[in-house]
C-alpha cells in the first residue's frame, strides 16, 4: 500500500537518498525543523517500510566481477517458487530475484568474475534448482543507476488512488 508523503517527508527522503550518512541535524537545518522532528520522521518512514536501512554501494567491477547477467528462469515445477527463491538466496552471485509477467517464472541478476564463472554458476548452481531452461542476457555496461525519484504525484495520479 502506498503511503501519502508530505513535503517534509519528501525533502527528508531527498536528503538521505543523496547521502545516507548525512547527520540528522544537517537534515533538520535544511528542512527548517528540529532534530527531534527529523528523528521522529525518519523513525516513521522506517516503520512504514519506506526507508529500508542504509548501505554502502560497491562497484562490483572494482572487486573483480567483470560479468553482469540477467537470467530469465523457467521452472519445471512453478509451484516450487518459494523453495527456489530460498535456494537462490544461498547463491552469493545472485543479487536480485523478481517474479515477473511474461514468459519467465523468475528473473534474476547475477555478478560473476567472468563468463566462465557465469557458466559454472548457471550449470552448477542454477540448473540443479529444477529449471526446464534459462535465458541469459549479459550487460556490457550499466548506463543508469539511481534510486527512485521522490516526486510529487500529479493530480490525475492522486485521484486514481482514491
KAJOUR-V394460 format. One record per residue. N is the residue number from 1. RES is the residue in three letters. SS is DSSP state (H for helix, E for strand, L for the rest). PSI is psi as a letter, one per 40 degrees, with the letter a starting at -180 (999 if undefined). NEAR is the number of other ideal C-beta (glycine too) atoms within 8 Angstrom. Layout:
BEGIN
N;RES;SS;PSI;NEAR / N;RES;SS;PSI;NEAR
END
This chain:
BEGIN
1;UNK;L;h;2 / 2;UNK;L;i;4 / 3;UNK;L;i;6 / 4;UNK;L;h;4 / 5;UNK;L;h;8 / 6;UNK;L;i;6 / 7;UNK;H;d;5 / 8;UNK;H;d;9 / 9;UNK;H;d;10 / 10;UNK;H;d;11 / 11;UNK;H;d;10 / 12;UNK;H;d;14 / 13;UNK;H;d;13 / 14;UNK;H;d;9 / 15;UNK;H;d;13 / 16;UNK;H;d;13 / 17;UNK;H;d;8 / 18;UNK;H;d;6 / 19;UNK;L;h;6 / 20;UNK;L;e;7 / 21;UNK;L;e;5 / 22;UNK;L;h;10 / 23;UNK;L;i;6 / 24;UNK;H;d;10 / 25;UNK;H;d;8 / 26;UNK;H;d;9 / 27;UNK;H;d;13 / 28;UNK;H;d;13 / 29;UNK;H;d;7 / 30;UNK;H;d;8 / 31;UNK;H;e;12 / 32;UNK;L;f;5 / 33;UNK;L;i;7 / 34;UNK;L;i;6 / 35;UNK;H;d;8 / 36;UNK;H;d;6 / 37;UNK;H;d;10 / 38;UNK;H;d;15 / 39;UNK;H;d;9 / 40;UNK;H;d;8 / 41;UNK;H;d;11 / 42;UNK;H;d;12 / 43;UNK;H;d;8 / 44;UNK;H;d;8 / 45;UNK;H;d;12 / 46;UNK;H;d;10 / 47;UNK;H;d;6 / 48;UNK;L;e;7 / 49;UNK;L;e;6 / 50;UNK;L;d;9 / 51;UNK;L;h;9 / 52;UNK;L;g;5 / 53;UNK;L;a;4 / 54;UNK;L;i;5 / 55;UNK;L;i;5 / 56;UNK;L;i;3 / 57;UNK;L;h;4 / 58;UNK;L;h;6 / 59;UNK;L;h;6 / 60;UNK;H;d;8 / 61;UNK;H;d;7 / 62;UNK;H;e;6 / 63;UNK;H;e;7 / 64;UNK;L;e;6 / 65;UNK;L;g;10 / 66;UNK;L;e;7 / 67;UNK;E;h;12 / 68;UNK;E;h;11 / 69;UNK;E;i;12 / 70;UNK;E;h;11 / 71;UNK;E;h;14 / 72;UNK;E;h;13 / 73;UNK;E;h;14 / 74;UNK;E;h;11 / 75;UNK;E;i;14 / 76;UNK;L;d;5 / 77;UNK;L;g;6 / 78;UNK;H;e;6 / 79;UNK;H;e;4 / 80;UNK;H;e;9 / 81;UNK;H;d;11 / 82;UNK;H;d;6 / 83;UNK;H;d;7 / 84;UNK;H;d;13 / 85;UNK;H;d;10 / 86;UNK;H;d;8 / 87;UNK;H;d;9 / 88;UNK;H;d;12 / 89;UNK;H;d;7 / 90;UNK;L;e;5 / 91;UNK;L;h;10 / 92;UNK;L;d;3 / 93;UNK;L;d;10 / 94;UNK;E;h;11 / 95;UNK;E;e;6 / 96;UNK;E;i;6 / 97;UNK;E;h;9 / 98;UNK;E;i;7 / 99;UNK;E;h;5 / 100;UNK;L;i;8 / 101;UNK;L;i;2 / 102;UNK;L;a;4 / 103;UNK;L;d;4 / 104;UNK;L;i;10 / 105;UNK;L;d;8 / 106;UNK;E;i;15 / 107;UNK;E;h;11 / 108;UNK;E;i;12 / 109;UNK;E;h;12 / 110;UNK;E;i;13 / 111;UNK;E;h;9 / 112;UNK;E;i;13 / 113;UNK;L;d;7 / 114;UNK;L;a;8 / 115;UNK;H;d;8 / 116;UNK;H;d;6 / 117;UNK;H;d;11 / 118;UNK;H;d;14 / 119;UNK;H;d;8 / 120;UNK;H;d;9 / 121;UNK;H;d;13 / 122;UNK;H;d;12 / 123;UNK;H;d;8 / 124;UNK;H;d;7 / 125;UNK;H;d;11 / 126;UNK;H;d;12 / 127;UNK;H;d;9 / 128;UNK;H;e;6 / 129;UNK;H;e;11 / 130;UNK;L;f;8 / 131;UNK;E;h;11 / 132;UNK;E;d;5 / 133;UNK;E;i;5 / 134;UNK;E;i;11 / 135;UNK;E;h;8 / 136;UNK;E;h;10 / 137;UNK;E;h;8 / 138;UNK;E;h;9 / 139;UNK;E;h;8 / 140;UNK;L;d;3 / 141;UNK;L;h;4 / 142;UNK;L;h;6 / 143;UNK;L;d;3 / 144;UNK;L;h;4 / 145;UNK;L;h;3 / 146;UNK;L;i;5 / 147;UNK;L;i;4 / 148;UNK;L;i;4 / 149;UNK;L;i;5 / 150;UNK;L;g;8 / 151;UNK;L;i;4 / 152;UNK;L;h;4 / 153;UNK;L;i;7 / 154;UNK;L;i;6 / 155;UNK;H;d;6 / 156;UNK;H;d;6 / 157;UNK;H;d;8 / 158;UNK;H;d;9 / 159;UNK;H;d;7 / 160;UNK;H;d;6 / 161;UNK;H;d;7 / 162;UNK;L;999;4
END
